[in-house]
Amino acid sequence: MTPRQDIVTRVLDEVAHRTEWFRRMYFQSAGVVETTHLLRGRRFDAVIANDAETVGVACQLFGADRVHADLHEFFPDMGFEDSALGRRHQRYWSWMTKKLVSQAHSSTTVGGEIAKRYHEYGVHPGVVTNSTYLRDLPYRPVGSAIRLVHSGNPFHERSLGEIMRAVAASPVEVTFDLYLTWHPEKERAEFVALAEELGPRITVHDPVSQSVLIETLNEYDMGIHILQPVSTNNVMALPNKFFDYVQARLGIIVGPSIEMARIVREHGIGVVTEDFDPVSIAAAIDALTPEVVDGFKQAAMRAADPLSSERQVEVWAKAVEEIVSSSDGRA
């Protein structure tokens, strides 16, 4: 690039940011430019674009009729901060969804509620949940104490402190083990300190690798995930850890989150708290009995196959088959 071309590029980039020339901002972004460089000249029968930001460049390089958009969240509302910059980010992701993602031949997302919200943006996804593959694991009856477990990042929005306090104060013989990642490290340290303060019922472990996580969880009785509804995606969430608990043959405690609560009730695999507040969390834990939890675990045994990834990927297979079939017809 000559010095003159470099100056022109910088001026255009500045104009794009000031005027919300989103198309230029997208196609001149570092990731899109690098992707274009690496894939230019390649040919594929079908392309699965991972998340919203890859769909536009995939359509440009290979044609929208060959692209399937795999959307893991509701990108027009990612919990942007209430500021001028946050509102601008929301407008950018809304533009990307309406103008780029909507071009794709087909799409999927991780839950029915998110799929419905995408309809407002001209996108009509199918559903492929964040499930994991079917495991052959045993049913383990409840022992002398009901063993609760949670795995994942140490985020405060996951009500971990509230759950820890509820377990420590419960009249039920119950323990709570947490397999927490080191990110964010500061928040993890806070939960470690709280566990030490609350006593022996609470234990914070180092994280375990995904390759042994579900087998590790199988040693417990109930997985718990109370996700505070602090963002649109939290309200509609159906995370991978939910399906990890199913494959580990655990009962599950969730808050009244739309998707998680629906599946828990549909399959009879656990408890939905009345609300997201500490009183509701404590009430759900205090109502547990070994007999009730055993029933949830037996229901999880029955649900493991229908909620496995083997049942979900059929949707992707059909989408790719349709793309390839229509491409053959044009060849």
NORPEBEL-V799155 format. One record per run of one state. SS is the DSSP state (A for helix, B for strand, O for the rest). FROM is the first residue (numbers start at 1). LEN is the number of residues. If there is no record, write none. Layout:
ss=SS from=FROM len=LEN
ss=SS from=FROM len=LEN
//
This chain:
ss=O from=1 len=2
ss=A from=3 len=17
ss=O from=20 len=2
ss=A from=22 len=6
ss=O from=28 len=2
ss=A from=30 len=10
ss=O from=40 len=7
ss=B from=47 len=4
ss=O from=51 len=1
ss=A from=52 len=11
ss=O from=63 len=1
ss=A from=64 len=3
ss=B from=67 len=5
ss=O from=72 len=12
ss=A from=84 len=16
ss=O from=100 len=1
ss=A from=101 len=3
ss=O from=104 len=2
ss=B from=106 len=4
ss=O from=110 len=2
ss=A from=112 len=10
ss=O from=122 len=4
ss=B from=126 len=2
ss=O from=128 len=18
ss=B from=146 len=7
ss=O from=153 len=3
ss=A from=156 len=3
ss=O from=159 len=1
ss=A from=160 len=10
ss=O from=170 len=4
ss=B from=174 len=7
ss=O from=181 len=4
ss=A from=185 len=14
ss=O from=199 len=3
ss=B from=202 len=5
ss=O from=207 len=3
ss=A from=210 len=8
ss=O from=218 len=4
ss=B from=222 len=4
ss=O from=226 len=6
ss=A from=232 len=4
ss=O from=236 len=4
ss=A from=240 len=8
ss=O from=248 len=3
ss=B from=251 len=4
ss=O from=255 len=3
ss=A from=258 len=10
ss=O from=268 len=2
ss=B from=270 len=3
ss=O from=273 len=5
ss=A from=278 len=9
ss=O from=287 len=3
ss=A from=290 len=17
ss=O from=307 len=2
ss=A from=309 len=22
ss=O from=331 len=1
//
